[in-house]
Amino acid sequence: QLQLVESGGGLVQPGESLRLACAASGSTLNYYAITWFRQAPGKEREGVSCIGTRGARGSPTYADSMKGRFTVSRDYAENVVYLQMNNLKPEDTAVYYCAADRDAWEFCVDYEVSRFDFWGQGTQVTVSS
């Protein structure tokens, strides 16, 4: 059973950066595409970014509002997926989650929340002056 754990959240000022990490226990996340979601208070959970595996041979995907500011990467040796977030804005304030879809396996498919079987507990990101 894949268990995901996010870390790296915190309170930052607008324009600053954070790097979130998604680590696994119970299994390796190296076999799965990993998708980042976020959920702001009173809003639905939305997709942020997805990174497939080397076998999927695809490029990472990003939601439109994150393109150019967020970068997703993975370290196979450390069994970790990172989300580098630059030029953070107050509207980026949310709980950030990483997730995996058992059926999609290595591939990024879409950001349909109901598809995902494995979720972390989330990490809070607050952007405020």
N, C-alpha and C positions, 0 to 999 in steps of 0.2 A: 504494500500500500504506500503510495507516494504521499509524503507529508511535506508541505511547503511552509517556509518561515521567511517573512520579510523583515528587513531591518534597514536602518539608515534615515528614517524620517526625523523631523524636527521642526523647529521654528526658525525661519530665515526671513530676511528683508527682501523686498522686491529687487530683482536684478541679480540676486545671489544664486548659488547652485547647491544642489544636493545629489548624492549618489545613493540610490536604493539598491539593496541586494535581495535576491531571492535564493535561498538555500533549501536543500532537500534533506530529509531523513526518511529512513524506512526503505528507500529505493533511490535510484539515481534519476536526476532530471535530465541527464544527457540524452536520453532517448525520446524526449518530448519537446515539442514546440512549447514555449512558455509565453504566456500573454499577460500583460500588465493591464489592470483596470484601475479605475478610481471612482470614489463615490463621495460627493460633497453633501453636506447636510440638506435634507429636503429634496435631493435630486436622485435620479436613477443612476445605477452603476453604468459607467461608460468605458469603452475600450480605449486604451492609450497606445499600446504598441505590442508587437508580437515578433518573436524571433524563432525561426525553425532550427532544425539541426543541420549538421553538415550534410547528412544524407538527403535532406530536403532540397538543398541547392537553391534555395530562394533567398531573396533579400528581406531584411526586416521590414515590417510595415508600421506605419504611424498614423494615428488620427490626424486630421488636417490641422487642428489647432496646436499640435505638438511638433509638427514638422519643422526642422531647423533648430529647435531648442532642445529636444530630447533625443538621446541616443541609447539604443539597447545593444547589449553585447553579452557574450557568455564566455565563461572560463571552464573548459571541459575538465581540466586537471583539478580545479577546486570545486567543481560541481555547483557552480553559482551562475546566476544570470543577474546582470546589472542594468539599472536604468539611470543613466546620467541625465540630470535635469538642469539646464542652464537658463539664465535670464528668467527666473521664476516670477510669476505674476500672482497677485492676490486671488485671481480666479483659478489658480492651480491648487488652492487649498482643498484638501480632501484626504480621505483614507485611501491609501494605495494598496492594491492586492496583486499578487501574482497567482496564476492559475494554469492548469493543464487540462487538456481534453483527451481522454483516454482513446476515443475513437479516431481523432485526427492524428494521434501519434506524433510524427515528426513535423507535421505541416501546419502552417498558419492558415486557417480557413476563414474565420470571420470573428466578430466580437459579440456574437449572440451569447448572452450570459448563461442561458439554460443549457448550452452545450457542454459546459465545463464541469468536470467531475472532482477535480482536486483544487482546493483553495487554501491560501494562507490566512492568517488571522488579521492581516492588514497592518500598515504602519502609517501613522498620522503625519501629514505634511501641512504645515501652516505657514503661509506667506503673508507677512504683515509688517508694516512699519510702526 
